[in-house]
Amino acid sequence: VTTTAATGSNGVATASTFTANNFVGSYFVTASVSGVASPANFTMANFCASSSPVVTNLNDAGTGSLRNAVACVASGSTITFQSGVTGTITQSITLNIGKNLTITGPGAGSLALDGNSANRVLFVNPGVTATITGVTIQNGAVNSTNGASGAGIFVQGALTLNSSVVTHNVSHEAAGG
């Protein structure tokens, strides 16, 4: 992405807002200035904070995914699912819940969060309060290399599950499904 910045009389360069992508994260940026030999290097962070994100697909990551909604939701907000988004979200890594939130799924018989028999499905961070309604949490797996307990859900904060199913989660070395 290229954008043009103008330097004001105070020496501060400003540019119109631009979107490099819709993913939360940090990115290394190099800025070149006409007539200056050395480019400026800096890190740019892409943040979002939606108070009512809607999951629009079953992808594990990216725009419209549950993982992206969890990353972007403002603390204390509710994540919902677009009508018709049903099936299984097969996760490549644990879904980490790091802020207070509510996830309202379409129903345990309609939506599954699946650890693919290789990963823990959910982790709720210390100090976080989460409520999850209307999902199935399935096929989580942990061992000594990826956390010995809590294959489906590992909670260090507080979690309320409503109208949900937790099934077929296996801890190979310790406790908790």
JOZISUL-V626326 format. One record per run of one state. SS is the DSSP state (H for helix, E for strand, L for the rest). FROM is the first residue (numbers start at 1). TO is the last residue. If there is no record, write none. Layout:
BEGIN
{{SS & FROM & TO} {SS & FROM & TO}}
END
This chain:
BEGIN
{{L & 1 & 4} {E & 5 & 7} {L & 8 & 12} {E & 13 & 15} {L & 16 & 24} {E & 25 & 31} {L & 32 & 39} {E & 40 & 46} {L & 47 & 49} {E & 50 & 50} {L & 51 & 53} {E & 54 & 55} {L & 56 & 65} {H & 66 & 72} {E & 73 & 73} {L & 74 & 76} {E & 77 & 81} {L & 82 & 86} {E & 87 & 90} {L & 91 & 94} {E & 95 & 97} {L & 98 & 100} {E & 101 & 104} {L & 105 & 110} {E & 111 & 114} {L & 115 & 121} {E & 122 & 124} {L & 125 & 128} {E & 129 & 133} {L & 134 & 135} {E & 136 & 138} {L & 139 & 140} {E & 141 & 142} {L & 143 & 152} {E & 153 & 155} {L & 156 & 157} {E & 158 & 162} {L & 163 & 164} {E & 165 & 167} {L & 168 & 169} {E & 170 & 171} {L & 172 & 177}}
END
